Each structure stands twice: as C-alpha cells, then as structure tokens.
C-alpha cells in the first residue's frame, strides 16, 4: 500500500473522471498523485518533423494544465505529472512498478460506442504488480452516483481466501468509514455421473447453505478482529460469482476482486469472473493481484 497513486490521463473526460477518483484516494491514503500521459511519436514517414514535435508539445501542455487544475482543486495534495513517448499501457505499467495503486478509466479516447473496457485498462489490470482500479464510463454511472450505498463489496472465496484481496477490501472500507459486504457465491453439488436427475430437497439446500455461511464466518474471523471498526455483512448467495458481484455492485462505491499472479508477466491474465466484472460492474473495480 506504499507509494503514490498513479493515474493515466489522455485528455478525455473518462480519464479525467478516473484521475479525480485517484486524487480522492490519494488524499485518503496521505499519498502523492502521479498523473501519467503517454503520447507515442508519430511515424516520421507520415508526418514531417515539425508535426512530430507539435504532437509531443500538445501532450505535454495538456498534462501541465491537468496537473495545475488538480493542484488548484486539491491544495493539500502532492501532484506530479510525467509525459512519455511510449505506448499507454507500457507507460502505466512502468509507472506502477513503485506505486501503491494504479487508476485508469475503463476507456480513453479509443474504442467505439458500446465498448465497456478498452485494451489498455484490460492489460494493466491483468499484468500490473500493484492493485489496479478501473473507473467506469461516467456517462453510464458516475463513480459517486446518487443512490450508491456507503459500502465496499468484496468477492470472496471462503474455501481458498486470498489475503491480499480481502485485506485491500477491509482497508478500503475503513478508509471510507463504509460497510464491507463480503460476497461468497456457491453452487449446489453436482449430480453423480450415473444420475439422470438431481432432486434437491429444501433441507439439503439449507444444510449446504449453512455450511457455506460457516466457512465464510471462519475465514473472516481473523480479519474482523484486525479491523474491529469495520462493519461486515457476509452475503452468501446461490449464484454464479460474476452475476453475484455485478448485482452487488449496483449500489456500491467500490468492488474488490482478486487476480492470480505469476512471476512471469507473459503468463499473467484475468480470470473469467474478473473479466466479466470489469465489463459489467456498475462501480469502480479494484483488481488486486495475489499469488496463485
């Protein structure tokens, strides 16, 4: 959790909304804010040298104006900006190496109408060493929309909990003085290979649900003792994990999910649940890397 909060900006409204979310998060943490703008150079065979130089100057000027605007809006915040001539995802990943958090808009200038999450957001969420927060398109639902509850939602696998993910969620709830809703999705046991139909009695379902609830309670006990000031609501639901989390995000301020990581960056990828949540969640999503 040490290091600055890094946010990518490209001048689009989506990126500025994400950077504003990052600024508020940096203030909560008492950390600095680093705004990163990447402007890959134009090919010289396409544009004359003066055009290439002007392209870079436009990006640098936009970044300076953005930094000045954030300093004026948040006088107590340490804000810096950096401009690079690399690809956006590479610039953000490099800047995030020493960061406590990386924040990006779900989309920037690129993409097309109907695209929920762009390639840059997907790549950094899948490969960054630090947690990544993806802020959705403000046209769909502003990050602090009216009607959002003061709660943080965490995806939780009670039978294989990831300390990094649930620890991030508890800290986020404490920093926001918010309720923490811990969502554990479970499924009915499958039928045996020889069965052609599985009839689930109500008492059987109740027993399995009680067992899942107990597993959640046991897995959270240590975290509740560590963060006694956080109100925790376990939410044990008979749904697919992605559906349960997207539904829970409808009124949340932040949704926290995990991502298995690997020492080899080429093998880092988003799992199907995290991928679905990034595309369909109604609030900012924090993707927290943790060992497999």
Secondary structure, DSSP 8 states (H G I E B T S, - for coil): --S-EEEE--SSHHHHHHHHHHHHHHHHHT--EEEEEE-----TTTS-HHHHHHHHHHHHHHHHHHHHHHHHH-TTS-EEEEEESS-HHHHHHHHGGG-SEEEEES--S-S-TT--S-HHHHHHHHH-SS-EEEE--TTT--TT-TT--SEEEEE--GGG--HHHHHHHHHHHHHHT-EEEEEEE-------TT-S-----HHHHHHHHHHHHHHHHHHHHHHHHHTTTS-EEEEEESS-HHHHHHHHGGG-SEEEEEEEE-SSGGG----HHHHHHHHH-SSEEEEEEEE-
